[in-house]
Amino acid sequence: MNWKFVDTGFNTGKFNMDFDLQLVSQLRTNEAILRFYRWKPYCISLGANQPLDSVNLKKADQAEIDIIKRPTGGRAILHAEELTYSVIHPVTSELSPKILYEEINIALKKGLGHYHPALQKLSLENIQPHFPSFYKETKSSLCFAVTAKSEINFEGKKLVGSAQRKIGNVVLQHGSVLCGTFHKKLIEYLELSMLERDDVKKEIDRTTTQLETILNLKTDYDKLAISLKLGFENHFNISFETNKETEIVN
């Protein structure tokens, strides 16, 4: 497999989601892509099946926060102080979407261990929640309120959230490595009652964490990107071909 790497830096939510889909549509045979990106302005992304009216659009607009639909599943995420990754990979006889999901998370986990020794304590979730039941709960508005099997935890709290979709014979998987605490402000923009907001705030504090809380250090995003890339190289036994944004799409 020929792996390509691209870091597209800061862009709008629409650009970020459109670019992921463009990479899927143009993926060549025997090729896989790892991409890193960030968000400017900050952006709330909703899962493909989550209604727009779950967010207070006026309040988000006043705060200059974008709203975008993801092509993948899951629930709302406020993309702010994070490094986002996407992997575009063909389905093969050896690598089904389910296997790819776990392998990608293992690579991320290894990369985070390179970033800081304390992150070598990270673990992969080994239990799959019953999502039909979860989606009936108030907290289901938030993607980070539940950890899916193989997602990355630190001492029982979710650090990296990921979502996946198979499009034709290609898997798109993207996710957020939480760095700062701004993502928790998502509850301010959801259509919730005051009581529901208090309950969800407690839940997100209980179930999520971020690098800066774990390490008590400001995130070095350049070092984090290098470390995660190294995790992929080590785990998949590859050397990346590094590309510019204009080189990787037609």
Summary of the structure (lengths in Angstrom):
residues: 250
radius of gyration: 17.2
end to end distance: 20.2
largest distance: 51.6
contacts: 829
relative contact order: 0.20
helix: 42%
strand: 28%
